[in-house]
Amino acid sequence: MNILVLYLVLLKAVMTSFSGMASLPMVRDDLVEKRRVLTDRQLATAIVAGRTGPGPNGLYLVSIGYFVDGYPGAIAALIALLTPSFLVIPLMKWVGAYAKIPRIRGAIRAVVLGSAGLLMAASVPMARDAATAPLLTVIVVVSFFTLAFTRMQTWWVMGGAAAIGLAAKLFS
């Protein structure tokens, strides 16, 4: 894949999302579905790599860039991830002047809700790809309900799921 095209695809995903993981549906659609330069398994691996380190959630894009085109792809992804930071300051001045208008506030809420729906739509195929055994399916379901209906920290759930998976692998 052309490095400039990779940069533009990832820049589009970053520019149209409100948080790190909100770019996931667009990245999956462009790189897994349309261009087929990435698999769902590689995408899931990139997300895990990005989430295990400290920092913003969007760092998984650097791993995606690496999977697509090695170190040049990782650098292109990092630049795509940083580009909006340099554009947001003038944009915030403009949005700040109009943020109290009810129509603008409603539009911002609608975009955030739409982004959440797209994130769920992109997560389902990845969950299907990850849950290939009954134990893994149970881990996915229990993790979801634990995070959705309790105040347990995410890292406890991730650590518990990893421990169960490791124990199952060691004792089977």
ChimeraX commands (.cxc) that place a marker at each C-alpha (Angstrom):
marker #1 position 0.00,0.00,0.00 radius 0.5
marker #1 position 1.24,3.47,-0.88 radius 0.5
marker #1 position 2.50,5.30,2.22 radius 0.5
marker #1 position 0.67,8.52,1.30 radius 0.5
marker #1 position -2.61,6.62,0.87 radius 0.5
marker #1 position -2.08,4.96,4.26 radius 0.5
marker #1 position -1.46,8.38,5.84 radius 0.5
marker #1 position -4.60,9.84,4.24 radius 0.5
marker #1 position -6.78,6.87,5.23 radius 0.5
marker #1 position -5.62,7.07,8.84 radius 0.5
marker #1 position -5.85,10.87,8.88 radius 0.5
marker #1 position -9.46,10.62,7.69 radius 0.5
marker #1 position -10.22,8.17,10.48 radius 0.5
marker #1 position -8.55,10.32,13.12 radius 0.5
marker #1 position -10.08,13.59,11.91 radius 0.5
marker #1 position -13.62,12.23,11.95 radius 0.5
marker #1 position -13.51,10.66,15.41 radius 0.5
marker #1 position -13.85,12.17,18.86 radius 0.5
marker #1 position -11.69,9.72,20.80 radius 0.5
marker #1 position -9.01,7.18,20.12 radius 0.5
marker #1 position -11.17,4.10,19.58 radius 0.5
marker #1 position -13.89,5.97,17.70 radius 0.5
marker #1 position -11.72,5.76,14.58 radius 0.5
marker #1 position -11.95,1.95,14.65 radius 0.5
marker #1 position -15.01,1.53,12.37 radius 0.5
marker #1 position -13.49,3.66,9.63 radius 0.5
marker #1 position -10.09,1.99,9.90 radius 0.5
marker #1 position -11.69,-1.46,9.74 radius 0.5
marker #1 position -13.84,-0.52,6.76 radius 0.5
marker #1 position -10.95,1.01,4.80 radius 0.5
marker #1 position -8.12,-1.38,5.60 radius 0.5
marker #1 position -9.86,-4.71,6.30 radius 0.5
marker #1 position -13.00,-4.61,4.15 radius 0.5
marker #1 position -12.15,-2.42,1.14 radius 0.5
marker #1 position -8.39,-2.56,0.65 radius 0.5
marker #1 position -7.77,-5.96,2.34 radius 0.5
marker #1 position -4.28,-5.02,3.55 radius 0.5
marker #1 position -5.12,-5.97,7.14 radius 0.5
marker #1 position -7.02,-8.84,8.76 radius 0.5
marker #1 position -9.41,-8.66,11.70 radius 0.5
marker #1 position -6.86,-10.61,13.74 radius 0.5
marker #1 position -4.13,-8.05,12.96 radius 0.5
marker #1 position -6.55,-5.25,13.82 radius 0.5
marker #1 position -7.35,-6.88,17.16 radius 0.5
marker #1 position -3.64,-7.38,17.83 radius 0.5
marker #1 position -2.98,-3.71,17.06 radius 0.5
marker #1 position -5.72,-2.67,19.48 radius 0.5
marker #1 position -4.27,-4.85,22.23 radius 0.5
marker #1 position -0.79,-3.44,21.56 radius 0.5
marker #1 position -2.12,0.11,21.68 radius 0.5
marker #1 position -4.15,-0.46,24.84 radius 0.5
marker #1 position -1.44,-2.20,26.86 radius 0.5
marker #1 position 0.87,0.80,26.89 radius 0.5
marker #1 position 0.25,4.12,28.59 radius 0.5
marker #1 position -1.08,7.03,26.61 radius 0.5
marker #1 position -4.02,7.80,24.38 radius 0.5
marker #1 position -6.23,5.05,22.98 radius 0.5
marker #1 position -5.50,6.09,19.42 radius 0.5
marker #1 position -1.96,4.73,19.58 radius 0.5
marker #1 position -3.24,1.46,18.15 radius 0.5
marker #1 position -3.04,3.21,14.77 radius 0.5
marker #1 position 0.76,3.13,14.95 radius 0.5
marker #1 position 0.60,-0.67,15.24 radius 0.5
marker #1 position -1.81,-0.77,12.31 radius 0.5
marker #1 position 0.61,1.29,10.24 radius 0.5
marker #1 position 3.37,-1.14,11.16 radius 0.5
marker #1 position 1.26,-4.16,10.14 radius 0.5
marker #1 position 0.45,-2.56,6.80 radius 0.5
marker #1 position 3.89,-1.22,5.81 radius 0.5
marker #1 position 6.51,-1.81,8.52 radius 0.5
marker #1 position 8.37,1.12,10.02 radius 0.5
marker #1 position 7.40,3.60,7.26 radius 0.5
marker #1 position 3.75,2.70,7.88 radius 0.5
marker #1 position 4.16,3.20,11.63 radius 0.5
marker #1 position 5.72,6.62,11.05 radius 0.5
marker #1 position 2.94,7.60,8.63 radius 0.5
marker #1 position 0.35,6.49,11.20 radius 0.5
marker #1 position 2.05,8.48,13.94 radius 0.5
marker #1 position 2.09,11.60,11.76 radius 0.5
marker #1 position -1.60,11.04,10.92 radius 0.5
marker #1 position -2.31,10.72,14.64 radius 0.5
marker #1 position -0.47,13.96,15.44 radius 0.5
marker #1 position -1.77,16.10,12.57 radius 0.5
marker #1 position -5.15,16.98,14.17 radius 0.5
marker #1 position -3.36,18.27,17.27 radius 0.5
marker #1 position -1.89,21.08,15.20 radius 0.5
marker #1 position -5.24,21.90,13.61 radius 0.5
marker #1 position -7.44,21.80,16.72 radius 0.5
marker #1 position -6.37,25.10,18.29 radius 0.5
marker #1 position -7.84,27.38,15.60 radius 0.5
marker #1 position -10.85,25.07,15.30 radius 0.5
marker #1 position -11.57,25.24,19.04 radius 0.5
marker #1 position -11.58,29.02,18.90 radius 0.5
marker #1 position -14.23,28.91,16.17 radius 0.5
marker #1 position -16.32,26.15,17.81 radius 0.5
marker #1 position -16.08,27.84,21.20 radius 0.5
marker #1 position -17.76,30.92,19.79 radius 0.5
marker #1 position -20.75,28.88,18.56 radius 0.5
marker #1 position -20.92,26.07,21.18 radius 0.5
marker #1 position -23.78,27.67,23.10 radius 0.5
marker #1 position -26.13,27.61,20.13 radius 0.5
marker #1 position -28.62,24.74,20.68 radius 0.5
marker #1 position -28.40,23.52,17.06 radius 0.5
marker #1 position -24.60,23.26,17.21 radius 0.5
marker #1 position -24.75,21.49,20.59 radius 0.5
marker #1 position -27.34,19.07,19.20 radius 0.5
marker #1 position -25.22,18.38,16.13 radius 0.5
marker #1 position -22.20,17.61,18.31 radius 0.5
marker #1 position -24.27,15.19,20.43 radius 0.5
marker #1 position -25.62,13.48,17.30 radius 0.5
marker #1 position -22.12,12.96,15.92 radius 0.5
marker #1 position -20.92,11.50,19.24 radius 0.5
marker #1 position -23.88,9.07,19.37 radius 0.5
marker #1 position -23.36,8.08,15.74 radius 0.5
marker #1 position -19.71,7.44,16.48 radius 0.5
marker #1 position -20.66,5.18,19.39 radius 0.5
marker #1 position -22.97,3.19,17.12 radius 0.5
marker #1 position -20.25,2.78,14.49 radius 0.5
marker #1 position -17.82,1.63,17.17 radius 0.5
marker #1 position -20.26,-1.08,18.25 radius 0.5
marker #1 position -20.80,-2.16,14.64 radius 0.5
marker #1 position -17.05,-2.55,14.11 radius 0.5
marker #1 position -16.56,-4.40,17.40 radius 0.5
marker #1 position -18.99,-7.25,16.64 radius 0.5
marker #1 position -16.98,-8.85,13.78 radius 0.5
marker #1 position -13.79,-8.56,15.82 radius 0.5
marker #1 position -15.46,-10.21,18.83 radius 0.5
marker #1 position -16.67,-13.05,16.58 radius 0.5
marker #1 position -13.13,-13.52,15.31 radius 0.5
marker #1 position -11.71,-13.57,18.86 radius 0.5
marker #1 position -14.29,-15.89,20.44 radius 0.5
marker #1 position -13.35,-19.12,18.67 radius 0.5
marker #1 position -13.78,-21.49,21.64 radius 0.5
marker #1 position -16.45,-21.86,24.34 radius 0.5
marker #1 position -14.12,-20.57,27.08 radius 0.5
marker #1 position -13.22,-17.49,25.04 radius 0.5
marker #1 position -16.91,-16.80,24.40 radius 0.5
marker #1 position -17.61,-17.00,28.15 radius 0.5
marker #1 position -14.71,-14.61,28.83 radius 0.5
marker #1 position -16.07,-12.12,26.27 radius 0.5
marker #1 position -19.63,-12.26,27.67 radius 0.5
marker #1 position -18.58,-12.07,31.33 radius 0.5
marker #1 position -16.16,-9.22,30.59 radius 0.5
marker #1 position -18.84,-7.26,28.76 radius 0.5
marker #1 position -21.40,-7.61,31.54 radius 0.5
marker #1 position -18.80,-6.88,34.23 radius 0.5
marker #1 position -17.74,-3.66,32.52 radius 0.5
marker #1 position -21.29,-2.64,31.56 radius 0.5
marker #1 position -22.98,-3.21,34.90 radius 0.5
marker #1 position -20.31,-2.74,37.58 radius 0.5
marker #1 position -17.79,-0.10,38.47 radius 0.5
marker #1 position -14.85,-2.49,38.19 radius 0.5
marker #1 position -11.71,-1.05,36.66 radius 0.5
marker #1 position -10.98,-2.17,33.09 radius 0.5
marker #1 position -7.49,-3.36,33.94 radius 0.5
marker #1 position -8.90,-5.83,36.51 radius 0.5
marker #1 position -11.13,-7.33,33.85 radius 0.5
marker #1 position -8.28,-7.51,31.33 radius 0.5
marker #1 position -5.94,-9.06,33.91 radius 0.5
marker #1 position -8.54,-11.59,34.99 radius 0.5
marker #1 position -9.32,-12.58,31.41 radius 0.5
marker #1 position -5.60,-12.95,30.67 radius 0.5
marker #1 position -5.09,-15.08,33.79 radius 0.5
marker #1 position -8.01,-17.35,32.94 radius 0.5
marker #1 position -6.81,-17.74,29.36 radius 0.5
marker #1 position -3.27,-18.50,30.48 radius 0.5
marker #1 position -4.46,-21.00,33.10 radius 0.5
marker #1 position -6.67,-22.73,30.53 radius 0.5
marker #1 position -3.74,-23.00,28.11 radius 0.5
marker #1 position -1.36,-24.31,30.75 radius 0.5
marker #1 position -3.76,-26.94,32.13 radius 0.5
marker #1 position -5.16,-28.23,28.84 radius 0.5
marker link #1:1,2 radius 0.2
marker link #1:2,3 radius 0.2
marker link #1:3,4 radius 0.2
marker link #1:4,5 radius 0.2
marker link #1:5,6 radius 0.2
marker link #1:6,7 radius 0.2
marker link #1:7,8 radius 0.2
marker link #1:8,9 radius 0.2
marker link #1:9,10 radius 0.2
marker link #1:10,11 radius 0.2
marker link #1:11,12 radius 0.2
marker link #1:12,13 radius 0.2
marker link #1:13,14 radius 0.2
marker link #1:14,15 radius 0.2
marker link #1:15,16 radius 0.2
marker link #1:16,17 radius 0.2
marker link #1:17,18 radius 0.2
marker link #1:18,19 radius 0.2
marker link #1:19,20 radius 0.2
marker link #1:20,21 radius 0.2
marker link #1:21,22 radius 0.2
marker link #1:22,23 radius 0.2
marker link #1:23,24 radius 0.2
marker link #1:24,25 radius 0.2
marker link #1:25,26 radius 0.2
marker link #1:26,27 radius 0.2
marker link #1:27,28 radius 0.2
marker link #1:28,29 radius 0.2
marker link #1:29,30 radius 0.2
marker link #1:30,31 radius 0.2
marker link #1:31,32 radius 0.2
marker link #1:32,33 radius 0.2
marker link #1:33,34 radius 0.2
marker link #1:34,35 radius 0.2
marker link #1:35,36 radius 0.2
marker link #1:36,37 radius 0.2
marker link #1:37,38 radius 0.2
marker link #1:38,39 radius 0.2
marker link #1:39,40 radius 0.2
marker link #1:40,41 radius 0.2
marker link #1:41,42 radius 0.2
marker link #1:42,43 radius 0.2
marker link #1:43,44 radius 0.2
marker link #1:44,45 radius 0.2
marker link #1:45,46 radius 0.2
marker link #1:46,47 radius 0.2
marker link #1:47,48 radius 0.2
marker link #1:48,49 radius 0.2
marker link #1:49,50 radius 0.2
marker link #1:50,51 radius 0.2
marker link #1:51,52 radius 0.2
marker link #1:52,53 radius 0.2
marker link #1:53,54 radius 0.2
marker link #1:54,55 radius 0.2
marker link #1:55,56 radius 0.2
marker link #1:56,57 radius 0.2
marker link #1:57,58 radius 0.2
marker link #1:58,59 radius 0.2
marker link #1:59,60 radius 0.2
marker link #1:60,61 radius 0.2
marker link #1:61,62 radius 0.2
marker link #1:62,63 radius 0.2
marker link #1:63,64 radius 0.2
marker link #1:64,65 radius 0.2
marker link #1:65,66 radius 0.2
marker link #1:66,67 radius 0.2
marker link #1:67,68 radius 0.2
marker link #1:68,69 radius 0.2
marker link #1:69,70 radius 0.2
marker link #1:70,71 radius 0.2
marker link #1:71,72 radius 0.2
marker link #1:72,73 radius 0.2
marker link #1:73,74 radius 0.2
marker link #1:74,75 radius 0.2
marker link #1:75,76 radius 0.2
marker link #1:76,77 radius 0.2
marker link #1:77,78 radius 0.2
marker link #1:78,79 radius 0.2
marker link #1:79,80 radius 0.2
marker link #1:80,81 radius 0.2
marker link #1:81,82 radius 0.2
marker link #1:82,83 radius 0.2
marker link #1:83,84 radius 0.2
marker link #1:84,85 radius 0.2
marker link #1:85,86 radius 0.2
marker link #1:86,87 radius 0.2
marker link #1:87,88 radius 0.2
marker link #1:88,89 radius 0.2
marker link #1:89,90 radius 0.2
marker link #1:90,91 radius 0.2
marker link #1:91,92 radius 0.2
marker link #1:92,93 radius 0.2
marker link #1:93,94 radius 0.2
marker link #1:94,95 radius 0.2
marker link #1:95,96 radius 0.2
marker link #1:96,97 radius 0.2
marker link #1:97,98 radius 0.2
marker link #1:98,99 radius 0.2
marker link #1:99,100 radius 0.2
marker link #1:100,101 radius 0.2
marker link #1:101,102 radius 0.2
marker link #1:102,103 radius 0.2
marker link #1:103,104 radius 0.2
marker link #1:104,105 radius 0.2
marker link #1:105,106 radius 0.2
marker link #1:106,107 radius 0.2
marker link #1:107,108 radius 0.2
marker link #1:108,109 radius 0.2
marker link #1:109,110 radius 0.2
marker link #1:110,111 radius 0.2
marker link #1:111,112 radius 0.2
marker link #1:112,113 radius 0.2
marker link #1:113,114 radius 0.2
marker link #1:114,115 radius 0.2
marker link #1:115,116 radius 0.2
marker link #1:116,117 radius 0.2
marker link #1:117,118 radius 0.2
marker link #1:118,119 radius 0.2
marker link #1:119,120 radius 0.2
marker link #1:120,121 radius 0.2
marker link #1:121,122 radius 0.2
marker link #1:122,123 radius 0.2
marker link #1:123,124 radius 0.2
marker link #1:124,125 radius 0.2
marker link #1:125,126 radius 0.2
marker link #1:126,127 radius 0.2
marker link #1:127,128 radius 0.2
marker link #1:128,129 radius 0.2
marker link #1:129,130 radius 0.2
marker link #1:130,131 radius 0.2
marker link #1:131,132 radius 0.2
marker link #1:132,133 radius 0.2
marker link #1:133,134 radius 0.2
marker link #1:134,135 radius 0.2
marker link #1:135,136 radius 0.2
marker link #1:136,137 radius 0.2
marker link #1:137,138 radius 0.2
marker link #1:138,139 radius 0.2
marker link #1:139,140 radius 0.2
marker link #1:140,141 radius 0.2
marker link #1:141,142 radius 0.2
marker link #1:142,143 radius 0.2
marker link #1:143,144 radius 0.2
marker link #1:144,145 radius 0.2
marker link #1:145,146 radius 0.2
marker link #1:146,147 radius 0.2
marker link #1:147,148 radius 0.2
marker link #1:148,149 radius 0.2
marker link #1:149,150 radius 0.2
marker link #1:150,151 radius 0.2
marker link #1:151,152 radius 0.2
marker link #1:152,153 radius 0.2
marker link #1:153,154 radius 0.2
marker link #1:154,155 radius 0.2
marker link #1:155,156 radius 0.2
marker link #1:156,157 radius 0.2
marker link #1:157,158 radius 0.2
marker link #1:158,159 radius 0.2
marker link #1:159,160 radius 0.2
marker link #1:160,161 radius 0.2
marker link #1:161,162 radius 0.2
marker link #1:162,163 radius 0.2
marker link #1:163,164 radius 0.2
marker link #1:164,165 radius 0.2
marker link #1:165,166 radius 0.2
marker link #1:166,167 radius 0.2
marker link #1:167,168 radius 0.2
marker link #1:168,169 radius 0.2
marker link #1:169,170 radius 0.2
marker link #1:170,171 radius 0.2
marker link #1:171,172 radius 0.2
view
